[in-house]
């Protein structure tokens, strides 16, 4: 979207890392493990996936010449599907 800030802008990265920390800490604590380790892992995974998905999307758009919002819709569908599978399998 033209008015949406870039996902690798500082505010977006911080928000994603905080959300990853909360999710990681919650999952680790629920399984009887150290919440701090879960928070650190969750934040690291959020950081890596933020930049990885950003550059992967740019690469796919450049190589396929498919309109970026279509790639974004596919990306969203893949993430939602993966989330649903993780919830069901948990």
Buried (B, 14 or more C-beta within 10 A) or exposed (E): EEEEEEBEEEEBBEBBBBEBBBBBBBBBBEEEEEBEEBBBBBBBBBBEBBEEBBEEBEEBBEEEEEEEEEBBEEBEEEEEEEEEEEEEEE
